[in-house]
Amino acid sequence: MRRASVTDLKNHLSEFLVLVKKGDFVRIYDRKEPVADLLPIGHLSASDNETRLLELETKGILRLGREKISDEFLRHIKDIAKKSSNTTYPALDFLLEERKLK
């Protein structure tokens, strides 16, 4: 998901259309307020989870990451989850393990 102001969209429409053709979508903002989504044909709307996350980000409740998570970090998480005795909350074991590393 990309973000663009109305001005950015007007100035770089062709670039945004290339992204949309590749399957991405663009959320368009007017004065920091989301006003529209530019989607590939066939998509009715952004996924519910993504829409909800964007709403929370707009309200300042959370900040979405902008970088890809490293494969090494994902392997580390999976290893901890496999070792976890806590099947209900494996994330808790991950956090405790992470604190030991610091």
ROSE-4610 file (N, C-alpha, C; in Angstrom, 1 decimal, always signed):
// ROSE-4610
residu = [M/M/M/R/R/R/R/R/R/A/A/A/S/S/S/V/V/V/T/T/T/D/D/D/L/L/L/K/K/K/N/N/N/H/H/H/L/L/L/S/S/S/E/E/E/F/F/F/L/L/L/V/V/V/L/L/L/V/V/V/K/K/K/K/K/K/G/G/G/D/D/D/F/F/F/V/V/V/R/R/R/I/I/I/Y/Y/Y/D/D/D/R/R/R/K/K/K/E/E/E/P/P/P/V/V/V/A/A/A/D/D/D/L/L/L/L/L/L/P/P/P/I/I/I/G/G/G/H/H/H/L/L/L/S/S/S/A/A/A/S/S/S/D/D/D/N/N/N/E/E/E/T/T/T/R/R/R/L/L/L/L/L/L/E/E/E/L/L/L/E/E/E/T/T/T/K/K/K/G/G/G/I/I/I/L/L/L/R/R/R/L/L/L/G/G/G/R/R/R/E/E/E/K/K/K/I/I/I/S/S/S/D/D/D/E/E/E/F/F/F/L/L/L/R/R/R/H/H/H/I/I/I/K/K/K/D/D/D/I/I/I/A/A/A/K/K/K/K/K/K/S/S/S/S/S/S/N/N/N/T/T/T/T/T/T/Y/Y/Y/P/P/P/A/A/A/L/L/L/D/D/D/F/F/F/L/L/L/L/L/L/E/E/E/E/E/E/R/R/R/K/K/K/L/L/L/K/K/K]
num = [1/1/1/2/2/2/3/3/3/4/4/4/5/5/5/6/6/6/7/7/7/8/8/8/9/9/9/10/10/10/11/11/11/12/12/12/13/13/13/14/14/14/15/15/15/16/16/16/17/17/17/18/18/18/19/19/19/20/20/20/21/21/21/22/22/22/23/23/23/24/24/24/25/25/25/26/26/26/27/27/27/28/28/28/29/29/29/30/30/30/31/31/31/32/32/32/33/33/33/34/34/34/35/35/35/36/36/36/37/37/37/38/38/38/39/39/39/40/40/40/41/41/41/42/42/42/43/43/43/44/44/44/45/45/45/46/46/46/47/47/47/48/48/48/49/49/49/50/50/50/51/51/51/52/52/52/53/53/53/54/54/54/55/55/55/56/56/56/57/57/57/58/58/58/59/59/59/60/60/60/61/61/61/62/62/62/63/63/63/64/64/64/65/65/65/66/66/66/67/67/67/68/68/68/69/69/69/70/70/70/71/71/71/72/72/72/73/73/73/74/74/74/75/75/75/76/76/76/77/77/77/78/78/78/79/79/79/80/80/80/81/81/81/82/82/82/83/83/83/84/84/84/85/85/85/86/86/86/87/87/87/88/88/88/89/89/89/90/90/90/91/91/91/92/92/92/93/93/93/94/94/94/95/95/95/96/96/96/97/97/97/98/98/98/99/99/99/100/100/100/101/101/101/102/102/102]
x = [+0.8/+0.0/+0.9/+0.6/+1.3/+0.4/+1.0/+0.3/+0.6/-0.3/+0.0/-1.0/-0.4/-1.3/-1.9/-2.9/-3.6/-2.6/-1.7/-0.7/+0.3/+0.8/+1.7/+1.0/-0.3/-1.0/-1.1/-1.4/-1.5/-0.1/+0.9/+2.2/+2.9/+2.5/+3.1/+2.1/+1.0/+0.0/+0.5/+1.3/+1.8/+2.5/+3.3/+4.1/+3.2/+2.1/+1.2/+0.4/+0.1/-0.7/+0.2/+1.5/+2.3/+2.3/+2.3/+2.2/+0.9/-0.2/-1.5/-1.7/-1.1/-1.1/-0.4/+0.6/+1.3/+0.6/-0.6/-1.3/-1.3/-0.5/-0.5/-1.7/-2.0/-3.0/-2.5/-3.1/-2.6/-3.8/-3.4/-4.4/-4.1/-5.1/-5.0/-5.4/-4.6/-4.9/-5.0/-6.0/-6.2/-6.1/-5.0/-4.7/-4.6/-3.9/-3.7/-4.9/-6.0/-7.2/-7.4/-7.5/-7.7/-9.0/-9.0/-10.2/-10.6/-9.6/-9.9/-8.8/-9.1/-8.1/-8.1/-6.9/-6.7/-6.3/-7.2/-7.1/-7.1/-6.4/-6.5/-8.0/-8.3/-9.7/-9.8/-11.0/-11.2/-11.2/-10.5/-10.5/-11.6/-12.4/-13.5/-13.0/-12.1/-11.6/-10.3/-9.6/-8.4/-8.9/-8.0/-8.4/-8.9/-9.8/-10.3/-9.2/-8.3/-7.2/-6.3/-6.0/-5.2/-5.9/-7.2/-8.0/-8.1/-8.2/-8.3/-7.0/-5.9/-4.6/-4.3/-4.7/-4.6/-5.4/-6.6/-7.4/-6.8/-6.2/-5.5/-4.3/-3.6/-2.4/-2.8/-3.9/-4.4/-4.8/-5.3/-5.7/-4.5/-3.3/-2.1/-2.0/-2.8/-2.7/-1.5/-1.2/+0.0/+0.7/+1.9/+2.7/+3.1/+2.7/+3.0/+4.4/+5.0/+6.4/+6.5/+7.6/+7.9/+8.9/+9.6/+10.7/+10.3/+10.9/+10.7/+11.4/+10.7/+11.3/+12.3/+13.4/+14.5/+14.1/+14.6/+14.4/+15.0/+16.1/+16.8/+15.9/+15.3/+14.4/+13.2/+12.6/+11.4/+11.8/+13.0/+13.5/+13.6/+14.1/+14.3/+12.9/+12.0/+10.6/+10.1/+10.2/+9.7/+10.4/+11.7/+12.4/+11.9/+11.7/+11.1/+9.7/+8.9/+7.6/+7.6/+8.5/+8.6/+9.0/+9.9/+10.4/+9.4/+8.5/+7.6/+6.8/+6.7/+5.9/+4.5/+4.4/+3.2/+2.5/+1.6/+1.0/-0.1/-0.6/-1.6/-1.0/+0.1/+0.8/+2.3/+2.6/+4.0/+4.7/+4.0/+4.6/+5.2/+4.6/+5.2/+6.6/+6.7/+8.0/+9.0/+8.6/+9.5/+9.9/+9.0/+9.4/+10.4/+10.1/+11.0/+12.4/+12.5/+13.7/+14.5/+13.7/+14.3/+15.0/+14.3/+14.9/+16.2/+16.3/+17.5/+18.7/+18.4/+19.5/+20.1/+19.3/+19.8/+20.6]
y = [-1.2/+0.0/+1.2/+2.1/+3.4/+4.5/+5.6/+6.8/+7.9/+8.8/+9.9/+11.0/+12.2/+13.4/+13.7/+14.5/+14.8/+15.4/+16.3/+16.9/+15.9/+15.0/+13.9/+13.1/+12.8/+12.0/+12.7/+14.0/+14.8/+14.9/+15.0/+15.2/+13.9/+12.8/+11.5/+10.4/+10.8/+9.8/+8.6/+8.7/+7.6/+6.6/+7.1/+6.2/+5.5/+6.1/+5.4/+4.4/+4.7/+3.7/+2.5/+2.6/+1.5/+0.6/+1.2/+0.4/-0.3/+0.4/-0.2/-1.4/-1.2/-2.3/-3.6/-3.4/-4.5/-5.1/-4.5/-5.1/-4.3/-3.3/-2.5/-1.6/-0.9/+0.1/+1.4/+2.5/+3.8/+4.4/+4.8/+5.6/+7.0/+7.8/+9.2/+10.1/+11.0/+11.9/+13.4/+14.0/+15.5/+16.1/+16.9/+17.5/+16.5/+15.4/+14.3/+13.5/+13.7/+12.9/+12.0/+10.7/+9.7/+10.0/+10.1/+10.4/+9.4/+8.6/+7.6/+6.6/+5.4/+4.4/+4.2/+4.1/+3.8/+2.3/+1.5/+0.1/-0.5/-1.7/-2.4/-2.8/-2.9/-3.4/-4.8/-5.1/-6.4/-6.3/-5.3/-5.2/-4.2/-4.7/-3.8/-2.8/-3.2/-2.3/-3.0/-2.2/-2.8/-3.8/-4.7/-5.7/-5.1/-5.7/-5.2/-4.9/-5.8/-5.6/-4.4/-4.3/-3.2/-1.9/-1.9/-0.7/-0.3/-1.2/-1.0/-0.4/-1.0/-0.5/+0.9/+1.2/+2.6/+3.6/+3.2/+4.0/+4.3/+3.3/+3.5/+4.3/+4.2/+5.1/+6.5/+6.7/+8.1/+8.7/+8.0/+8.5/+8.7/+8.2/+8.3/+7.3/+6.2/+5.1/+4.2/+4.0/+3.2/+3.8/+3.2/+3.6/+2.4/+2.3/+1.2/+1.2/+0.0/-0.2/+0.1/+0.6/+0.9/+0.0/-0.8/-1.6/-3.1/-3.9/-5.3/-6.0/-6.9/-7.6/-8.6/-8.7/-9.6/-11.0/-11.9/-13.3/-13.9/-13.4/-13.9/-13.6/-12.5/-12.2/-13.1/-13.3/-14.2/-15.6/-16.1/-17.5/-17.5/-16.4/-16.4/-16.5/-15.8/-15.9/-17.3/-17.9/-19.3/-20.2/-20.1/-21.0/-20.8/-19.6/-19.4/-20.0/-19.8/-20.3/-21.9/-22.5/-24.0/-24.5/-23.8/-24.2/-23.8/-22.9/-22.4/-23.5/-23.4/-24.3/-23.7/-22.4/-21.6/-21.6/-22.6/-22.7/-21.6/-21.1/-20.0/-18.7/-18.4/-17.1/-17.2/-17.8/-17.9/-16.6/-15.5/-14.2/-13.8/-14.2/-13.9/-14.5/-15.7/-16.3/-15.6/-15.1/-14.4/-13.1/-12.4/-11.1/-11.4/-12.4/-12.8/-13.1/-13.9/-14.3/-13.1/-12.1/-10.9/-10.1/-10.0/-9.3/-9.9/-11.2/-11.9/-11.5/-11.2/-10.9/-9.5/-8.6/-7.2/-7.1]
z = [+0.0/+0.0/+0.0/-0.9/-1.0/-0.5/-0.1/+0.2/-0.7/-1.0/-1.9/-1.6/-1.6/-1.5/-2.8/-2.8/-4.1/-5.1/-4.5/-5.4/-5.9/-5.1/-5.6/-6.7/-6.4/-7.4/-8.8/-8.7/-9.9/-10.6/-9.9/-10.5/-10.9/-10.4/-10.7/-11.0/-11.6/-11.9/-12.6/-13.6/-14.4/-13.5/-12.6/-11.7/-10.8/-10.3/-9.4/-10.2/-11.4/-12.2/-12.5/-12.6/-12.8/-11.6/-10.4/-9.1/-9.0/-9.4/-9.3/-10.3/-11.5/-12.5/-12.0/-11.1/-10.5/-9.3/-9.0/-7.9/-6.6/-6.5/-5.3/-5.3/-4.2/-4.2/-3.5/-3.9/-3.4/-2.6/-1.4/-0.5/-0.8/-1.2/-1.5/-0.3/+0.0/+1.2/+0.7/+1.3/+1.1/+2.5/+2.6/+3.9/+5.1/+4.9/+5.9/+6.2/+5.4/+5.6/+4.4/+4.7/+3.6/+2.9/+1.5/+0.8/-0.3/-0.7/-1.8/-1.8/-2.5/-2.8/-4.3/-4.8/-6.2/-6.3/-6.8/-6.8/-8.2/-8.3/-9.6/-9.9/-11.1/-11.5/-10.9/-10.3/-9.7/-8.2/-7.7/-6.2/-5.8/-4.9/-4.5/-3.5/-2.6/-1.6/-1.0/-0.2/+0.4/+1.4/+1.8/+2.8/+4.1/+4.8/+6.0/+7.1/+7.2/+8.2/+7.8/+6.5/+6.1/+6.3/+6.0/+6.1/+7.6/+8.5/+9.9/+10.4/+10.0/+10.4/+9.9/+8.7/+8.2/+9.0/+9.4/+10.2/+11.5/+12.1/+13.4/+13.3/+12.1/+11.9/+11.7/+11.0/+10.7/+12.1/+13.0/+14.3/+15.2/+14.8/+15.6/+16.7/+16.6/+17.6/+17.3/+16.1/+15.8/+14.6/+14.3/+13.2/+12.4/+11.1/+10.3/+9.9/+9.9/+9.4/+7.9/+7.5/+6.1/+5.5/+6.3/+5.8/+5.9/+5.0/+5.0/+6.2/+6.9/+8.0/+7.4/+8.1/+7.6/+7.7/+6.8/+6.9/+8.2/+8.6/+9.8/+11.0/+11.1/+12.2/+12.2/+11.0/+10.9/+11.3/+10.9/+11.4/+12.9/+13.4/+14.9/+15.6/+15.1/+15.7/+15.6/+14.4/+14.2/+15.2/+15.3/+16.3/+17.7/+18.1/+19.5/+19.6/+18.6/+18.6/+18.7/+17.9/+18.0/+19.4/+20.0/+21.3/+22.4/+22.1/+23.2/+23.8/+25.1/+25.9/+26.0/+25.8/+25.9/+24.5/+24.3/+22.9/+22.7/+23.8/+23.7/+23.4/+24.0/+23.8/+23.5/+22.3/+22.0/+21.9/+21.6/+21.5/+22.8/+23.9/+25.2/+25.4/+25.0/+25.0/+24.2/+23.0/+22.1/+22.8/+23.4/+24.1/+25.3/+26.0/+27.1/+26.6/+25.5/+24.9/+24.4/+23.7/+23.2/+24.3/+25.5/+26.6/+27.1/+27.0/+27.5/+26.6/+25.3/+24.4/+24.6/+25.3/+25.4/+26.7]
